[in-house]
Amino acid sequence: MRAISERATLLTLLALLGLTALSFALSYVHLGALNIPVAIAIAAVKATLVVTVFMELAVEKFTVKVSLIMGFVFAALLIGLMVADVVTRADAPLLPPPPS
Amino acid sequence: MSDAKATHLEHFQDLEQQAHAARLGIWIFLASELLLFAGLFALYGAYRAHYPAAFGWGVDHNVRALGTLNTAILICSSYSVAKSVHMLRRGRPRFAAGLVAFTLACGCAFLVIKGVEYATHFREGVFPGGHGSFFLGQPQGLKVFYTLYFLMTGLHGIHVVVGMGLLVWLLSRILRGQLAVPHTHPLDIGAVYWHLIDVVWIFLWPIFYLTPGTF
């Protein structure tokens, strides 16, 4: 198996800490509706860095890449469809239970 | 297997194939872990869409600095365990062992900070399931927010403890000379599991600490 270089690993650490600082700073900026998408997008970039470099997915065999990519695709479908359901219904489907 | 120079198990053609099978196994396990957490993230997304104001308020109530500190700690621990994999492959087991020990220390620091946060919540009367004096007269959404908070960070915390147990076992094998070139892939497996813990926290941090207000 080919290997990720130690230099790439170090640069990834610096990038991750930089993105963490950026995300922390942006949390104090009022972005309105973009607040959550921006924070999740930065998290997705960080997760991709960890998976490809630290977890060495970039140099793994195709079978390993497929198992993970399918996992992410199904997770995105699950979360996306569930949120879309709640947002688009005229009557919200999540009614609170009656008080006990 | 007690001999570091031992070759592959007999049902594999060579050590490379054995290492690949082990890595494929942990990745498939991680994909199933992903679906476990994805269910909870989906629940969070749906409830946040339903109770935007209460969730925004709940996020604001959490201590952003502590969550951020824990993020930095986990990222550094991920780097140190990745570096230890490199060192073990380069034939420097003592250096690798030191880095695994540092990773364990980071795991302890993470749990201590999380414990401090939980203790603060309990003092304020915030308990899972919407129990506690904090929720008197508060909207239903806040109860849901804190229930999901305890469930997701608690499940993640259990993963941290399991990951630390795995690393302690690997550390003892390195120190006993059982993991050395070319038989280094068990540390890869432990490291990949630890990175998963980091990836999950990377997403928990913004949804529980960084995104106050509504959308």
Interface residues (C-beta under 8 A of the other chain):
Chain A: M1 A3 E6 T9 L10 T12 L13 L16 L17 T20 S23 F24 L26 S27 H30 G32 A33 N35 I36 A39 I40 I42 A43 K46 A47 V50 V51 V53 F54 M55 E56 E60 K61 T63 V64 S67 L68 M70 G71 F72 F74 A75 L78 I79 M82 V83 D85 V86 V87 A92 L94 P96
Chain B: E16 A19 H20 R23 L24 W27 I28 L30 A31 S32 L34 L35 A38 G39 F41 A42 L43 G45 A46 Y47 A49 H50 R64 T68 T71 A72 I75 C76 S78 Y79 A82 K83 H86 R89 Q140 D188 A191 V192 H195 L196 D198 V199 I202 F203 W205 P206 I207 Y209 L210 T211 P212 G213 F215
